[in-house]
């Protein structure tokens, strides 16, 4: 899909190859722009009385938690399929939410949303798990028989047909190139990570979950204060683990994630708002993606973007719930101070890690003027 949408047309029009970093950056910018629309639609659908300030804060942490700064900073062919999948996913979900926000479903939005999400299969197949979000998004419409009924046949086909068309096209391509409709090319991986003989080993899960979520940061008093985890990770697993340099566990970079505890405490209120299933579904989908990644690939920093945006979606819904729940109460200012503090740490941690000296394409070598300016001007202490 990235080849057909970006590289082939560019080569035909201009006769030269499109630099990969341009495609990655474009998808990143589009993701940020559509994120503002997406969060607005979430608020409009589930929490109509949210302030403009809360809207800005929630969208800002949503973008930060998605970990796209890593993908855009490391704008290589490895980043493009993930970044494009995130862009298509947020576009597709936005169309679906917009389509459901009326008494009469907008079939054009249904088709466009399904088309965008279906195209993910040709970028990052596992992220197409978000097609299951159709059930919590359209749950009221399903109960009112706007889907899966005679009168709702047109709506049902508007969602299903784009997946069938894209799916058949991609399976035909897989068969023509790899000899199997379900082979997306992983068996032809020629890197050091042999994905053809990994198998499913449950013992990997604990190591992977710890590294992806709970691994503490490697910090010091020396600028930039954060270093790669490197070989500091130790474990008892006796098999082979494919590992690349990590910065630390997702929870340490995104402490705002802890507010998802609200799904246990406030499930009754959130169910009344009809947003409980979407928030929990996003969180569970993130966990499933983590487990699939551990078994299929291994531990790599860019893979955090696969599940980060799903955790971000769940976190934003929890944030909106807490803001509304404690509004006009004595605890409101305490709750908001905690939320804003956690949000600030999340923002700083996610964006400041671009200065880590030993990361891929680090600024120390690619842009030393900026790296040393920040070190000596902002941190000359």
Secondary structure, 3 states (H helix, E strand, C coil): CHHHHHHHHHHHHHCCCCCHHHHHHHHHHHHHHHHHHHHHHHHHHHCCCCCHHHHHHHHHHHHHHCCHHHHHHCCCHHHHHHHHHHHHHHHHHHHHHHHHCCCCCCHHHHHHHHHHHHHHHHCCHHHHHHHHHHHHHCHHHHHCCCCCCCCCHHHHHHHHHHHHHHHHHHHHHHHHHHCCCCCCCHHHCCCCCCCCCCCCCCHHHHHHHHHHHHCCCEECCCCCCEECCHHHCCCCCCCCCCECCCCCCHHHHCHHHHHHHHHHHCHHHHHHCCCHHHHHHHHHHHHHHHHHHHHHCCECHHHHHHHHHHHHHHHHHHHHHHHHHHCCCCCHHHHHHHHHHHHHHHHHHHHHHHHCCCCCCCHHHHCHHHHHHHHHHHCCC
